[in-house]
C-alpha cells in the first residue's frame, strides 16, 4: 500500500499536542480589525483546542500526526 498523504491545509493550521489533543489558532484576527475592540483582538491571540466533535475529521486529514 502507498503512504497516505497529509492534507496540506491541515498541516499548516493544526498541531497535535503530546496528550493527543489538537490545537489551533484563533479565527477573526486577519482583517477588518478597525471595527474590533482592543479587548476583542487581545483575546483572539494565542491558541486554543479544537472541539472534540471536529477532532476526528482533523485526525483523518493528518494520518501520521
C-alpha distance (Angstrom), angle and dihedral (degrees) to the residues before:
residue distance angle dihedral
X1 . . .
X2 3.79 . .
X3 3.77 121.2 .
X4 3.78 117.1 -89.7
X5 3.77 115.8 -113.9
X6 3.79 123.0 -126.3
X7 3.80 115.4 -130.4
X8 3.80 107.0 -107.6
X9 3.79 92.6 -143.2
X10 3.82 91.6 54.0
X11 3.79 96.1 48.9
X12 3.81 89.8 52.8
X13 3.81 94.1 49.7
X14 3.80 107.1 35.9
X15 3.80 139.2 48.9
X16 3.79 126.4 -169.6
X17 3.79 115.9 -130.7
X18 3.79 123.8 -138.3
X19 3.80 91.5 -102.4
X20 3.79 91.6 54.4
X21 3.79 100.2 -103.4
X22 3.79 119.9 126.3
X23 3.78 123.0 -123.6
X24 3.79 127.9 -156.5
X25 3.77 138.5 178.9
X26 3.79 121.9 -105.2
X27 3.80 120.8 -92.9
X28 3.83 129.6 -134.1
X29 3.83 96.2 47.1
X30 3.82 100.3 101.9
X31 3.80 108.1 80.3
X32 3.82 144.1 -6.3
X33 3.78 89.1 49.1
X34 3.81 96.3 151.2
X35 3.79 94.3 78.7
X36 3.80 93.6 46.2
X37 3.77 118.7 89.9
X38 3.78 122.2 -116.2
X39 3.80 89.6 -116.6
X40 3.79 91.5 53.3
X41 3.81 92.6 49.5
X42 3.81 91.0 47.4
X43 3.80 91.9 53.5
X44 3.81 90.1 50.9
X45 3.81 91.5 62.9
X46 3.76 121.9 103.8
X47 3.77 129.9 15.2
X48 3.76 138.7 -58.7
X49 3.77 137.2 -170.3
X50 3.78 125.4 -90.4
X51 3.79 115.2 -111.1
X52 3.79 112.8 -100.8
X53 3.81 92.0 -120.7
X54 3.82 89.7 61.5
X55 3.80 97.4 40.0
X56 3.81 94.8 84.8
X57 3.81 92.2 55.0
X58 3.79 91.4 49.5
X59 3.79 91.5 48.7
X60 3.81 88.9 53.8
X61 3.81 89.3 54.2
X62 3.82 91.5 49.7
X63 3.82 105.6 43.0
X64 3.82 96.6 170.2
X65 3.82 99.1 42.0
